[in-house]
Amino acid sequence: MHEFGIAASVLDAVEQRAAGRRVTHVKVRAGALLRIAGPAFDQAFSLVAAGTVADGATTELVVVPARLACRTCGRQEETADTLAVCGGCGGDDVDLRGGDALVLESIQMAEGHHVPGNPR
């Protein structure tokens, strides 16, 4: 299950940004071609985050489709299928773009009384 490797990478980024503060929620934007299963990612993140600043944090996975462009008929559409064919002509001479990015979109931290570097 490749979600463990992805969850570990996301956790590294979360820990760097959290700078020791407790994290309660993590939002990740992932391309559909990465084939990340939401429940598997949730479980993997929960396991790799145990004992860290993100222990118990909830996760939100937003899947972004790839763009398919047919070289035969010129049709463009979104897809999550790596073996996609054109929805217009059924051709398989297609170009897939995007859908492979992984972005830590946001983290939410528990409220604290003092955040280093913030005078408020």
ChimeraX attribute file (.defattr): number of C-alpha atoms within 10 A of each C-alpha:
attribute: neighborCount
match mode: 1-to-1
recipient: residues
	/A:1	10
	/A:2	13
	/A:3	20
	/A:4	18
	/A:5	14
	/A:6	17
	/A:7	22
	/A:8	16
	/A:9	15
	/A:10	20
	/A:11	21
	/A:12	13
	/A:13	14
	/A:14	21
	/A:15	17
	/A:16	9
	/A:17	13
	/A:18	16
	/A:19	12
	/A:20	12
	/A:21	17
	/A:22	19
	/A:23	23
	/A:24	17
	/A:25	16
	/A:26	21
	/A:27	17
	/A:28	17
	/A:29	16
	/A:30	21
	/A:31	19
	/A:32	22
	/A:33	20
	/A:34	18
	/A:35	16
	/A:36	17
	/A:37	14
	/A:38	15
	/A:39	12
	/A:40	15
	/A:41	21
	/A:42	18
	/A:43	15
	/A:44	19
	/A:45	27
	/A:46	20
	/A:47	15
	/A:48	18
	/A:49	21
	/A:50	12
	/A:51	10
	/A:52	15
	/A:53	19
	/A:54	26
	/A:55	16
	/A:56	17
	/A:57	21
	/A:58	16
	/A:59	19
	/A:60	15
	/A:61	18
	/A:62	15
	/A:63	21
	/A:64	20
	/A:65	19
	/A:66	22
	/A:67	16
	/A:68	25
	/A:69	19
	/A:70	21
	/A:71	14
	/A:72	14
	/A:73	14
	/A:74	13
	/A:75	14
	/A:76	17
	/A:77	15
	/A:78	17
	/A:79	21
	/A:80	19
	/A:81	15
	/A:82	14
	/A:83	9
	/A:84	17
	/A:85	18
	/A:86	22
	/A:87	15
	/A:88	13
	/A:89	12
	/A:90	13
	/A:91	14
	/A:92	14
	/A:93	13
	/A:94	21
	/A:95	15
	/A:96	20
	/A:97	14
	/A:98	14
	/A:99	23
	/A:100	14
	/A:101	14
	/A:102	17
	/A:103	13
	/A:104	16
	/A:105	13
	/A:106	14
	/A:107	19
	/A:108	17
	/A:109	16
	/A:110	11
	/A:111	11
	/A:112	8
	/A:113	6
	/A:114	9
	/A:115	11
	/A:116	7
	/A:117	6
	/A:118	6
	/A:119	6
	/A:120	7
